[in-house]
Amino acid sequence: MYQPLAGYAPAPVTTRMENHGDHMLKVAMQSGQDLFARVGSMIAYEGFVQYEPNPPAVRQIARDWMTGEGAPLMKCTGDGLLYLADYGANVVVINLNGDGISVNATNLLAFDAHLTWGVERVKGLAKFAGQGLWNTKISGQGWVALTSRGKPIVVDCGGGEDETYVDPDALVAWSPNLKVKGKRSFKAQSLIGRGSGEAYQMAFSGQGIVVVQPSEDSTDRLRFRG
Amino acid sequence: MAREFQRGHKAKISDLTAGTDLYVGVQISGPGLTFDISCFGLDADERLSDDRYFVFFNQPKSPEESIQLLGAQAGDTESFRITLDRIPPQIQKLSFTATIDGAGQMSQVAPGYLRIVAGGEEVARYAFNGSEFTTERAVMLGDFYLKDVWRFAAVGQGFDGGLEALLKNFGGEVMEEEAPAAPAPQQSQPGAAPGFAPPAFGAPAAPAPAPVPAPAPQGFAPPPGATPPPPGAPAPVPNVHAAPTIVAPMAPPGVAPVPPPGPAPTPYGQPPQQQPYGQPPGQTAPPPPGYGQPPAPHAPAPPPGYGQPTAPPGYGQQPPLGQVPGQQPGGYGVPQGAPQGGAGVTAALSMFKETPTGQRWTLQNSKLVRVDLGMGGQPVLARQGSMVLYQGKVDFGYKGAGFAGRIVGGATGQEMQLMRCTGQGQVFLAENATHLHPIELQGDAICVSAESVLAFDESLQYEVRRIEGHGIPGGALFTMQFQGTGTIVVKTHGTPVVLPVTPTTFADANAVVAWSAASQVIVSSQVRMRRNAYPGDTGESVNLQFRGAPGNFIVVQPYEV
């Protein structure tokens, strides 16, 4: 009776962060190597892991992003195995290794606490969505886990003159050195209710990558949980 | 995230998975056909120089057990366990073949696949169907071959003649009686994990043996009773490999077989002799028989502090966590080694890269499609808001649904909102992580329910078809019939089922996605066809009956809009 389930037991740990299936993240926790994770994303843990909601350092930065966007984080410390998930979203694990990445706040699941990170407002987009788009820029030596509704796609911007345009609702992450600007592509007919449905996009140019999810559902499920 | 292979595709195994302990499942079937699925271990000249490496129903494993036949399980007609790093150096290629036993030809084969599962995840799948073959009686499905590193190739090459001809092709000899080649399957060697013991076959001397029998009681049957076997019990060992996902827990023989999800004494599902996570670097442990145990050479380079046996965190000594006191606890090593394929953002995301092709429509993954507007030059009509990304100079304009569309909108309250994408560039389309299916029409026609259309070439003609029947909300059901030459992308919530149209094919009007236009649709109301109504249904839904010549099909999604 256990046979079909037996295949889902955890695989031995080989790295700090790993996927367990497509939709679950497994983090090997050790004292001294803390982790920031989205509040409410913990689904299971083994061992001694403690959670500290809104630690002081975060609160300071959080003051900047308490404008409605941004994701509350918790600090996880201890030894053990931690499992995180976000309502069945695909989890993408990245070892930064000195690189940097800019992540949409709702798509950030967890990252190593020792990484350099900061919240910034995406320039030029404030007037579009009404609330602006906030993202978290992370860089350093360590691990980051992102979520994506559906399997994401990574597009190379090419570095030429050509710009890559992304629907902000489908955007997950991008290379921080890309140039970002907003593009409003409405015509007069959009004003009379005849728009193409694609009123504004974000335009990226430069050397780097853009990660996009196959869904325009950017609802922050963790946030709306009671 | 299985990678889909087409015939002729090749890839390094290391690009698919870090592991070398692979499960290869083959699913092949056909009406009235039985299949023999075998694995040939070939040398550098592609000859079967050592017939101990011809793994088939009578010889279920190679001498050092690097190739093992596991039997039918988890939806696969036949399955193998391949341990790449234990394959001896003279074996350079493993060829997986399927041959028809008895009469028949490969064109009758139903859609099937060959897949590779590693570490509990399907990493590669090569799907095929009978239309790729003609009168062949055997097919070489795929190869593992050694070219610097082990690689996988989806071959899909048909072969006239049966198993004997295939064997001769590889330079083997067919014995009169195949019995001498067959080791007694029941005689499990001491080192073999019982879970891998092959099912008891029929008499080995049978000249035309049946294909692999249904799971035999030994090793494959569920253990009697719901309680886990007591520790140390020699039998029955539950076969943890019945599932296609294969991960760590695997009890060595003689040790307590611990089914992980059960109320087992060791929560990690690891036998007590083993280190909980990762092997300490210096340990010269014998190769664990556990199937999912990653081979040591593929563990990342142990950084300092990784799995040090002498400095365990206090946590590792907690007896409730499955540690046997006195054992060296490995604790939770937190290796920081680079992942497979290098570190950095680009490397970590390389598996999600855009797939380049020269086609107009390309499915990037199961939920995202890319259309290259530069090819063909004609505009694309897409559902409004379905664009997630575009590159190049693309213009998005409003496209009215037209007169017919307004009828749809008026009758169902759901007008199809389209936009026209024109210009030069690539547009990526997706919607709500639904599965997408590009259908290429070459003069034929298909009916699609209006809300399941994601995008289509403007060159296609479409018209609205009205299906009348009492009981349908709004008085009638509207579908769009597409005709001409071009591609239409249909979206489904979940993996759909494609059913052939038979005299008794019914579908829920809310769940049906598409059907071939040649089939006739009849509304069967629940009053008359009470048996087809769901019990307790509110009477809102309506069943559609499909009639048509053989060859017609319907597509149904597991979701009622």
Interface residues (C-beta under 8 A of the other chain):
Chain A: M1 Y2 Q3 P4 L5 A6 G7 Y8 A9 P10 A11 P12 V13 T14 T15 R16 G21 D22 A28 M29 Q30 S31 Q33 E46 G47 F48 D79 G80 L81 V92 V93 I94 N95 L96 N97 G98 D99 G100 I101 R149 G150 K151 P152 I153 V154 V155 D156 G158 D162 E163 T164 Y165 V166 D167 A170 S175 S185 K187 Q189 S190 R194 G195 S196 G197 E198 Q201 I209 V210 V211 V212 Q213 P214 S215 E216 D217
Chain B: M1 A18 A74 G119 G120 E121 P222 P223 A226 P228 P238 N239 V240 H241 A242 A243 P244 T245 I246 V247 A248 P249 P259 P260 P261 G262 P267 Y268 G269 Y277 G278 G292 Q293 P294 A299 P300 P313 G314 Y315 G316 L321 G331 Y332 G333 V334 P335 Q336 G337 A338 P339 A343 G344 V345 T346 A347 A348 L349 S350 F352 K353 E354 Q364 N365 S366 K367 L368 R383 Q384 G385 S386 M387 V388 L389 Y390 Q391 G392 V394 D395 F396 G397 Y398 G400 Q417 M419 R420 F428 A430 E431 N432 A433
